[in-house]
């Protein structure tokens, strides 16, 4: 019997919740340290039981929100809940908030607004243009869910977690230097924006203004190979495509399976997912 999975309090593209059972057949569910270089909604970490977590994402507003929840989740609930009413679920209010978010330089304010936007925007697609502006249109939700229970669980689960917002190379280098202080199972999981699908000009990569080019995937391949001696497990997620083998040429094993897509698929047809072992 499948057990209920812990859900993130924020909607985030590329969530691994739909493939969690499959993923946990390869990433140990328990251990000393779990490192995620592209943590996103933290679905994997939420559904594991490690003594320590080092979690990184390039989206600085997302990481600010996580740190605020970790520090004082009650205040986050109080502030954010004011944005979840019938009067705030309108076209005019949504675009007012989106414009305010893009104009604001207050990190804590942007974090609270990001939570509102993630629950009211189209398909939960947190998308940024080249100027760093959030540009997803409003979705059609009758009564957007405010995740009090999920925020509370997140705060309890990650009370002592370390959150970072760095380039993945800098993050991995910093964490690798600290590895001697941890004993037991140490796992590293990388879930970057995916390579372009065959026959498509691009795959969604606009999690930040910088996007994610093929050269960065090659960096992940080199980095994963170099850090493998320091970890019990190093795994990378992507989808199957013609350029996969040449891009991730250092992977020792490729596991291929089907999973439903949550973005970039109108019909939500199953797509070929891969796990790369290093």
C-alpha positions, 0 to 999 in steps of 0.5 A: 500500500502506498503511503501518503506523501508529504507535500511542499507548501509552495507550488513549484515546477518540476516537483518530484512528488509524482515519481517519489516512490520510484525516486526513493528506490534509488535515493536512500530514505534515511541517512546522515546528510542529504544534499540537494543542489536544486531543491525547488519545492523540497519534495524529496527532502520532505519525504526522507528522514536524514539527520542533516539537510543542506538545500540550495536553490538559485531562486533567492526569493524562494530560499528567503521564504524557506528561511523565514518559515524556518525562523518564524512560521507563525508570522509567515502564516499570519502575513501570507494568509491576508492574501488568500481571500475572495477579494484577493483572487481577482485579475486586478489584484493578481497583476497588482501583486505581480507588479509590486513583487517585480518592483520590490527590493525588500527580500522578506516582502518578495518572499511573502508575495512569492507564496501568493503568486505560486498559488494563484498563477497559471499552473503554479509556473514560477517563470522569470524573464531575462530581466528577472521579472516574474511574468506568469499570467494568473491562473483560474482557481475558484478558491486557492488553498492556503497551506497552513499545515504544510508550512507548519510541517516544513518548519518542523521538518527543517528546523535545523536545515541549512538553506543556500541560494548559490550557483550549484557549483559554488554550493557543492564546493562549499558543502563538500568541504564540510563533509568530513564532519558527517558520518554514515550515508551521505547522498547528493541529488541534483535535479536541474532544469531539463535538457530540451526534448527531441523535436522541441526548440526548448524546455522550460528553464526560466526558473531564474532570469539566467535560464539554464543552457546545455553547457551547464548540464555538462558542468553538472556531469563533470561535477557529479563525477568529481564529487562521487568519492565523497558521497555514498550516492550521487544521482541526477534527474533529467528526461530521456533525449538524444543529447543525454548520453553525450551531455552526461557522458560520465554517468555510470548507469542510466535508469529510464522510466515513465512519469507524468509531466506537470509542465510543458505538456498540454495533455499531461502524457507520460514522459521518459524520465531518467536517473543518472548514477555516478 
